[in-house]
Amino acid sequence: MKVKIIALGSIASSDDALALKAMDKLRSINLPSEVELIEADRNPYRLLSEVEECDKLIVIDAIRAGAPPGTIHKLGVDSIEPARSITLHRMDTATLIKLALTLASEKPRDIVIIGLEPYTVDPGEKLSPRIEGEIDKLVEEVLREINRGKHLNPSPLSTT
């Protein structure tokens, strides 16, 4: 079963880079060969070309839902509503995924969005200390999702 994990975010907006930091940790893990890691830093439209040719799509992103910073959110694509305002320069993740699925000739059977509630997305190249300490929790949730209903066994998370 082919699994694609796509990290969205911007390294220039502090906690908006949390998915990219999680992707760095995922790269250090011996994941099954069926798992492909894709970064879409500063180019979320890359998601449009990546939804095909996989059975499961996992999107990692900072998710603002009004919860305390560091809260893990796990959503199905049908459970999120697109933002009210869309510009030509920036679409929210829900709208982008729904557009990608509309255009795709081959759709993944399973789509999950996993993220953390950010503390700040102000300009800055470092995660806030609150969120930095929660990245392992996000990675563990992604690993659980990779294995959900499957018999894939990635190596445990190592902090070396």
Backbone hydrogen bonds, N-H to C=O, Kabsch-Sander energy under -0.5 kcal/mol:
donor,donor_aa,acceptor,acceptor_aa,energy
3,V,34,E,-2.8
4,K,56,K,-2.5
5,I,36,E,-2.9
6,I,4,K,-0.5
6,I,58,I,-2.8
7,A,5,I,-0.5
7,A,38,I,-2.6
8,L,6,I,-0.5
8,L,60,I,-2.7
9,G,40,A,-0.5
13,S,10,S,-1.5
14,S,124,G,-3.3
15,D,120,T,-1.5
16,D,13,S,-2.9
17,A,14,S,-2.1
18,L,15,D,-1.8
21,K,17,A,-2.0
22,A,18,L,-2.1
23,M,19,A,-2.1
24,D,20,L,-1.7
25,K,21,K,-1.6
26,L,22,A,-2.4
27,R,23,M,-2.1
28,S,24,D,-0.7
28,S,25,K,-0.8
29,I,26,L,-1.4
31,L,29,I,-1.8
35,V,32,P,-2.0
36,E,3,V,-2.9
36,E,34,E,-0.5
38,I,5,I,-2.9
40,A,7,A,-2.9
42,R,9,G,-1.8
43,N,40,A,-1.7
46,R,43,N,-2.0
47,L,44,P,-1.6
48,L,45,Y,-1.5
49,S,46,R,-1.2
50,E,46,R,-0.7
50,E,47,L,-0.9
51,V,47,L,-0.9
55,D,2,K,-2.5
56,K,2,K,-1.9
57,L,110,D,-2.8
58,I,4,K,-3.0
59,V,57,L,-0.5
59,V,112,V,-2.8
60,I,6,I,-3.0
61,D,114,I,-1.6
63,I,116,L,-2.3
64,R,62,A,-0.5
65,A,63,I,-0.8
70,G,117,E,-3.0
71,T,68,P,-1.9
73,H,115,G,-3.2
75,L,113,I,-3.0
77,V,111,I,-0.7
79,S,76,G,-1.6
80,I,77,V,-0.8
86,I,84,R,-0.5
87,T,90,R,-1.5
96,L,92,D,-2.3
97,I,93,T,-2.7
98,K,94,A,-2.5
99,L,95,T,-2.5
100,A,96,L,-2.5
101,L,97,I,-2.5
102,T,98,K,-1.9
103,L,99,L,-2.1
104,A,100,A,-1.5
109,R,55,D,-1.2
110,D,55,D,-1.8
112,V,57,L,-2.6
113,I,75,L,-3.1
114,I,59,V,-3.1
114,I,112,V,-0.5
115,G,73,H,-2.5
116,L,61,D,-0.7
117,E,71,T,-2.1
124,G,12,A,-1.9
131,I,128,S,-0.6
132,E,128,S,-2.7
133,G,129,P,-1.6
134,E,131,I,-2.0
135,I,131,I,-0.6
135,I,132,E,-1.0
138,L,134,E,-1.7
139,V,135,I,-2.6
140,E,136,D,-2.6
141,E,137,K,-1.8
142,V,138,L,-2.1
143,L,139,V,-2.6
144,R,140,E,-2.3
145,E,141,E,-2.1
146,I,142,V,-2.4
147,N,143,L,-1.8
148,R,144,R,-1.1
150,K,147,N,-2.6
155,S,30,N,-1.3
